[in-house]
Amino acid sequence: MRSLVANMPSLSVTWCYTGSKTNGYEEGFLGTGVMGGNILKDIISTFKMLNGFDHAGINHLVNKMLQIPCDAYWIVSHNEGLRIALELAERQTRRPVHLTVHDDWGGALVPQSVRYSLFAAPANRLTIKTLKAVSSFDVISYGMQKYYKDISGMHGEVCHRFLSTQQINVGNNIDAKTLTVGHIGRLYKKGSLVTLLKLLKKFYEPKGITPIVKLWGCHLNADSLPADLRSNVCFYPTASETDVIPQLANCDMLYAMYPLEKKLKVFAQTSLPTKLTSYLQAGRPILAHCPKDSTLTEFIDSTGLGMLWHSDSEAEGMAALAQMSSVGLTKDGLFKARERYFGESNLHVMNKYLKCSGSAART
């Protein structure tokens, strides 16, 4: 959201957050969130939050938000953010409440968690109630737009991060004897990395090329992989996007994946990998390992920035790798992808919602 705010000069934002204090943003700290910690206490707290029961932690956070002098509220629907948006919309009407949704609570957060695995129904009810209560909301994909229209009857505009044309470049591969594959962030399951490594070795080693997968900010480590694959992986700590993009730009290709499991179908159809903005800036072709019916498939199909691998089938994966060399990235093609997904239309959406006529408190 900071990329949008930075290009909306008439909007003044008071940044607020929960969790733990962050250096440089101490004044925006509202307090600890209502989720996490002791399992039993967390389950009870989250149950109360999702089911609309009176909740001391939510009341504390909402009361602090109500005391902030502003013209509107801009809330991100993550963890307790969904309930906070509902409370702000119901407890007052003078200030409009705008909600930004990146991941659906019931379709994304619940199925990826053991702790919250039984909370899909109350999460969906709270989502529908909140979408109907807030003044407006934006979503991360057309898949999410359709899904929310279907379940709630409410319409939200699609809005992504903003990238300028100056941020887009075509990367370079530098060593013909190695094949480097870059990835940033979370991998949804270890098995996908193992499958990728085996595929790369089978495809490239007979050609005398050593495949190396470089992972930034991954929760796995070399010890979690089979011994015969460890030399083909390099793990790096989480770093800023500014530091990582030049490294990604020197890779031969980049890897993006969305889980193939049926229980994460809604997640794959409605969310959008945040790493795609970094990959676009790096200007390297993308190997997308994802379900056919997913936002990641739509992104690759509509931009032509890579190839698709829709299963764990070795034959399909080998075919995708064989076609990767035919992905001819040009600056014009990257600019078109930027305009389609991360261009000025996103500023227009948020300008319309927030009207850029004053200040907003965002959490």
C-alpha positions as CSV (number, residue, x, y, z in Angstrom):
1,M,0.0,0.0,0.0
2,R,3.0,2.3,0.5
3,S,3.5,2.4,-3.2
4,L,0.0,3.8,-3.7
5,V,0.3,6.3,-0.9
6,A,3.6,7.6,-2.2
7,N,1.9,8.5,-5.4
8,M,-1.1,10.1,-3.9
9,P,0.4,13.4,-2.6
10,S,-2.9,15.0,-1.4
11,L,-3.5,12.1,1.0
12,S,-2.0,12.2,4.5
13,V,-1.8,8.9,6.3
14,T,-1.4,8.1,9.9
15,W,0.0,4.5,9.9
16,C,-1.2,2.2,12.6
17,Y,-0.4,-1.4,13.3
18,T,-0.6,-4.2,15.9
19,G,1.8,-6.9,16.9
20,S,5.1,-5.5,18.2
21,K,6.7,-2.1,18.0
22,T,8.7,-1.4,14.9
23,N,11.7,1.0,14.9
24,G,10.7,4.3,13.3
25,Y,7.0,3.6,13.6
26,E,6.5,3.6,17.4
27,E,3.8,6.3,17.3
28,G,1.6,4.1,15.2
29,F,1.6,1.1,17.5
30,L,-1.9,0.3,18.7
31,G,-1.1,-2.7,20.9
32,T,-0.6,-6.4,20.6
33,G,-2.8,-8.3,18.2
34,V,-5.5,-10.6,19.4
35,M,-4.2,-13.7,17.7
36,G,-1.2,-15.9,18.4
37,G,0.5,-17.1,21.6
38,N,-0.8,-19.8,23.9
39,I,-2.8,-22.3,21.7
40,L,-5.9,-22.6,24.0
41,K,-6.1,-18.8,24.7
42,D,-5.6,-18.1,21.0
43,I,-8.3,-20.5,19.8
44,I,-10.8,-19.0,22.3
45,S,-9.8,-15.4,21.4
46,T,-10.0,-16.0,17.7
47,F,-13.3,-17.9,18.0
48,K,-14.8,-14.9,19.8
49,M,-13.4,-12.5,17.3
50,L,-14.7,-14.3,14.3
51,N,-18.1,-15.0,15.8
52,G,-18.8,-11.4,16.8
53,F,-18.7,-11.9,20.5
54,D,-17.6,-9.0,22.8
55,H,-13.8,-9.0,22.8
56,A,-11.7,-6.9,25.1
57,G,-8.7,-6.9,22.8
58,I,-10.8,-5.8,19.8
59,N,-12.5,-3.1,21.8
60,H,-9.2,-1.7,22.9
61,L,-7.9,-1.5,19.4
62,V,-11.1,0.0,18.0
63,N,-11.3,2.6,20.7
64,K,-7.8,3.7,20.0
65,M,-8.7,4.0,16.3
66,L,-11.8,6.0,17.1
67,Q,-9.6,8.6,18.9
68,I,-7.4,9.2,15.9
69,P,-8.3,12.5,14.1
70,C,-8.9,11.6,10.5
71,D,-11.4,11.8,7.6
72,A,-11.5,8.1,6.8
73,Y,-10.3,4.7,7.9
74,W,-8.3,2.4,5.6
75,I,-8.1,-1.1,7.0
76,V,-6.2,-4.2,5.7
77,S,-8.2,-7.4,6.2
78,H,-5.6,-9.5,7.9
79,N,-6.0,-11.3,11.2
80,E,-8.0,-9.0,13.4
81,G,-8.2,-6.3,10.7
82,L,-11.4,-7.8,9.3
83,R,-13.2,-7.5,12.7
84,I,-11.8,-4.0,13.3
85,A,-13.2,-2.8,10.0
86,L,-16.6,-4.1,10.9
87,E,-16.5,-2.5,14.3
88,L,-15.4,0.9,12.9
89,A,-18.2,0.7,10.3
90,E,-20.9,-0.1,12.9
91,R,-19.8,2.1,15.8
92,Q,-19.7,5.3,13.8
93,T,-20.9,6.7,10.4
94,R,-19.1,10.0,10.1
95,R,-15.9,8.5,8.7
96,P,-16.1,6.1,5.8
97,V,-14.3,2.8,6.3
98,H,-12.4,1.3,3.3
99,L,-11.2,-2.3,3.4
100,T,-8.3,-3.8,1.4
101,V,-8.3,-7.5,1.0
102,H,-5.2,-9.4,-0.1
103,D,-6.1,-12.9,1.2
104,D,-9.5,-14.3,2.0
105,W,-9.8,-15.3,5.7
106,G,-11.8,-18.5,5.2
107,G,-10.2,-19.5,1.9
108,A,-6.5,-18.6,2.6
109,L,-5.7,-18.2,6.3
110,V,-7.9,-21.1,7.6
111,P,-6.8,-24.0,5.2
112,Q,-3.1,-23.1,5.7
113,S,-3.4,-23.4,9.5
114,V,-3.8,-26.3,11.8
115,R,-4.8,-24.1,14.7
116,Y,-7.6,-22.3,12.9
117,S,-8.7,-25.2,10.7
118,L,-12.2,-25.3,12.1
119,F,-12.9,-21.6,11.6
120,A,-13.9,-21.5,8.0
121,A,-17.6,-21.0,8.5
122,P,-17.4,-18.2,11.1
123,A,-14.6,-16.5,9.0
124,N,-16.8,-16.6,5.9
125,R,-19.8,-15.2,7.9
126,L,-17.6,-12.3,9.3
127,T,-16.3,-11.6,5.8
128,I,-19.7,-11.3,4.3
129,K,-21.0,-9.2,7.1
130,T,-18.0,-6.9,6.9
131,L,-18.1,-6.5,3.1
132,K,-21.7,-5.4,3.5
133,A,-21.0,-3.0,6.3
134,V,-17.9,-1.1,5.1
135,S,-18.2,2.0,2.8
136,S,-16.0,0.3,0.1
137,F,-13.4,-2.4,-0.4
138,D,-10.8,-3.3,-2.9
139,V,-9.5,-6.8,-3.8
140,I,-6.3,-8.3,-5.2
141,S,-7.6,-10.1,-8.2
142,Y,-10.6,-10.5,-10.5
143,G,-11.0,-14.0,-9.1
144,M,-11.5,-12.5,-5.6
145,Q,-13.8,-9.9,-7.1
146,K,-16.1,-12.6,-8.5
147,Y,-15.9,-14.8,-5.4
148,Y,-17.0,-11.9,-3.1
149,K,-19.7,-10.9,-5.5
150,D,-21.0,-14.5,-5.5
151,I,-21.0,-14.9,-1.7
152,S,-22.0,-11.4,-0.6
153,G,-23.5,-9.7,-3.5
154,M,-21.0,-6.8,-3.0
155,H,-18.6,-5.4,-5.6
156,G,-15.1,-4.4,-4.9
157,E,-12.6,-2.9,-7.4
158,V,-9.3,-4.7,-8.2
159,C,-6.3,-2.9,-6.9
160,H,-2.6,-3.8,-6.9
161,R,0.7,-2.3,-5.9
162,F,1.9,0.5,-8.1
163,L,5.1,0.3,-10.1
164,S,6.6,3.1,-12.2
165,T,8.1,2.5,-15.6
166,Q,11.5,3.4,-14.2
167,Q,11.4,0.4,-11.9
168,I,11.1,-2.1,-14.9
169,N,14.3,-3.6,-16.4
170,V,15.3,-6.6,-18.4
171,G,17.6,-8.9,-16.4
172,N,20.7,-10.8,-17.6
173,N,21.9,-14.4,-17.2
174,I,25.6,-14.5,-16.8
175,D,27.0,-18.1,-16.8
176,A,26.3,-20.7,-19.5
177,K,27.7,-23.5,-17.3
178,T,25.1,-23.0,-14.6
179,L,21.3,-22.5,-14.6
180,T,20.1,-20.3,-11.8
181,V,16.5,-20.2,-10.6
182,G,15.6,-17.5,-8.2
183,H,12.8,-17.4,-5.6
184,I,11.8,-15.1,-2.8
185,G,9.5,-15.7,0.2
186,R,7.6,-18.6,1.3
187,L,7.3,-22.0,-0.3
188,Y,3.9,-23.6,0.5
189,K,5.4,-27.0,0.9
190,K,8.8,-28.6,0.9
191,G,7.7,-31.3,-1.6
192,S,7.4,-28.7,-4.3
193,L,11.0,-27.6,-3.9
194,V,12.2,-31.3,-4.0
195,T,10.1,-31.9,-7.1
196,L,11.5,-28.8,-8.7
197,L,15.1,-29.7,-7.9
198,K,14.8,-33.2,-9.3
199,L,13.2,-31.9,-12.4
200,L,16.0,-29.3,-13.0
201,K,18.7,-31.9,-12.5
202,K,17.1,-34.3,-14.9
203,F,16.6,-31.7,-17.6
204,Y,19.9,-29.7,-17.3
205,E,22.6,-32.1,-16.1
206,P,22.7,-34.2,-19.3
207,K,23.4,-31.0,-21.1
208,G,26.4,-30.3,-18.9
209,I,24.6,-27.5,-17.0
210,T,24.4,-27.4,-13.2
211,P,21.1,-26.1,-11.9
212,I,21.2,-23.9,-8.8
213,V,18.1,-22.7,-7.0
214,K,18.6,-19.5,-5.0
215,L,16.1,-18.9,-2.2
216,W,15.7,-15.6,-0.3
217,G,13.7,-15.6,2.9
218,C,12.6,-19.3,2.7
219,H,11.6,-21.0,5.9
220,L,13.4,-24.2,4.9
221,N,17.1,-25.0,5.2
222,A,19.6,-27.4,3.5
223,D,19.2,-30.0,6.3
224,S,15.5,-30.4,5.4
225,L,16.3,-31.6,1.9
226,P,17.6,-35.0,0.6
227,A,21.4,-35.1,0.7
228,D,21.7,-35.5,-3.1
229,L,19.9,-32.2,-3.7
230,R,21.6,-29.9,-1.1
231,S,24.5,-28.8,-3.4
232,N,21.9,-27.5,-5.9
233,V,20.4,-25.0,-3.4
234,C,21.6,-21.8,-1.9
235,F,19.6,-20.3,1.0
236,Y,19.8,-16.6,1.8
237,P,18.2,-14.6,4.6
238,T,15.3,-12.3,4.1
239,A,16.5,-9.0,2.6
240,S,14.9,-5.8,1.3
241,E,13.4,-5.8,-2.2
242,T,16.0,-3.2,-3.2
243,D,18.8,-5.7,-2.3
244,V,17.2,-8.8,-3.8
245,I,16.0,-7.5,-7.2
246,P,19.5,-7.1,-8.6
247,Q,20.2,-10.7,-7.6
248,L,17.0,-12.0,-9.2
249,A,17.9,-10.1,-12.3
250,N,21.0,-12.2,-12.6
251,C,19.1,-15.5,-12.5
252,D,18.2,-17.4,-15.7
253,M,14.6,-17.8,-14.5
254,L,12.4,-17.2,-11.5
255,Y,10.1,-19.7,-9.8
256,A,6.6,-18.9,-8.5
257,M,4.2,-21.5,-7.1
258,Y,0.7,-21.8,-5.8
259,P,-0.4,-25.0,-4.0
260,L,-2.1,-27.6,-6.0
261,E,-4.1,-29.1,-3.0
262,K,-7.9,-29.0,-3.3
263,K,-8.3,-27.4,0.1
264,L,-6.5,-24.3,-1.1
265,K,-8.5,-23.9,-4.2
266,V,-10.1,-20.6,-3.1
267,F,-6.7,-19.3,-2.1
268,A,-5.2,-20.1,-5.5
269,Q,-8.2,-18.6,-7.3
270,T,-8.4,-15.4,-5.3
271,S,-5.0,-14.3,-3.9
272,L,-2.0,-13.2,-6.0
273,P,1.6,-13.8,-5.3
274,T,3.2,-10.6,-4.0
275,K,6.5,-11.7,-5.4
276,L,5.3,-11.0,-8.9
277,T,6.0,-7.3,-8.5
278,S,9.6,-8.1,-7.6
279,Y,9.9,-10.6,-10.5
280,L,8.6,-8.0,-12.9
281,Q,11.2,-5.5,-11.8
282,A,13.9,-8.2,-12.2
283,G,12.9,-8.8,-15.8
284,R,13.5,-12.6,-15.9
285,P,11.1,-15.3,-17.3
286,I,8.9,-17.1,-14.7
287,L,8.3,-20.8,-14.3
288,A,4.9,-20.9,-12.7
289,H,4.0,-24.1,-10.8
290,C,0.3,-23.7,-10.1
291,P,-3.3,-25.0,-10.7
292,K,-4.9,-24.3,-14.0
293,D,-7.6,-22.3,-12.3
294,S,-5.5,-19.8,-10.4
295,T,-4.6,-16.1,-10.5
296,L,-1.0,-17.1,-11.2
297,T,-2.0,-18.9,-14.4
298,E,-4.1,-15.9,-15.4
299,F,-1.0,-13.6,-14.8
300,I,1.3,-15.7,-17.0
301,D,-1.3,-16.3,-19.7
302,S,-2.2,-12.6,-19.9
303,T,1.4,-11.2,-19.8
304,G,3.4,-14.0,-21.6
305,L,6.2,-13.6,-19.0
306,G,6.8,-17.3,-18.5
307,M,5.6,-20.9,-18.8
308,L,3.1,-22.9,-16.8
309,W,3.5,-26.2,-15.0
310,H,0.1,-27.4,-13.7
311,S,0.9,-30.5,-11.8
312,D,3.7,-32.5,-10.3
313,S,4.0,-34.5,-13.5
314,E,7.6,-34.8,-14.6
315,A,6.6,-34.9,-18.2
316,E,4.7,-31.7,-18.0
317,G,7.5,-30.1,-16.0
318,M,10.1,-31.1,-18.6
319,A,7.9,-29.7,-21.4
320,A,7.6,-26.4,-19.5
321,L,11.4,-26.2,-19.0
322,A,12.0,-26.9,-22.7
323,Q,9.8,-24.0,-23.6
324,M,11.4,-21.5,-21.1
325,S,14.1,-20.6,-23.6
326,S,11.4,-19.4,-26.0
327,V,10.1,-16.8,-23.5
328,G,11.5,-13.6,-25.1
329,L,11.2,-10.8,-22.6
330,T,11.4,-7.3,-24.0
331,K,11.1,-4.0,-22.2
332,D,7.9,-3.3,-24.1
333,G,6.4,-6.6,-22.9
334,L,7.4,-5.9,-19.4
335,F,5.9,-2.4,-19.6
336,K,2.6,-3.9,-20.9
337,A,2.5,-6.3,-17.9
338,R,3.2,-3.4,-15.6
339,E,0.4,-1.3,-17.1
340,R,-2.1,-4.2,-17.0
341,Y,-1.4,-5.2,-13.4
342,F,0.6,-2.6,-11.5
343,G,0.1,0.6,-13.4
344,E,-1.8,3.9,-12.9
345,S,-5.2,2.3,-12.8
346,N,-4.5,1.2,-9.3
347,L,-3.9,4.9,-8.3
348,H,-7.3,5.8,-9.9
349,V,-9.1,3.1,-7.9
350,M,-7.7,4.3,-4.6
351,N,-8.1,7.9,-5.4
352,K,-11.8,7.2,-6.1
353,Y,-12.3,5.4,-2.8
354,L,-10.3,7.7,-0.6
355,K,-11.0,10.9,-2.7
356,C,-7.6,12.2,-1.6
357,S,-9.3,15.1,0.2
358,G,-7.9,14.7,3.7
359,S,-6.3,12.2,6.0
360,A,-6.8,8.5,6.6
361,A,-5.9,6.2,9.4
362,R,-4.6,2.9,8.1
363,T,-4.1,-0.3,9.9
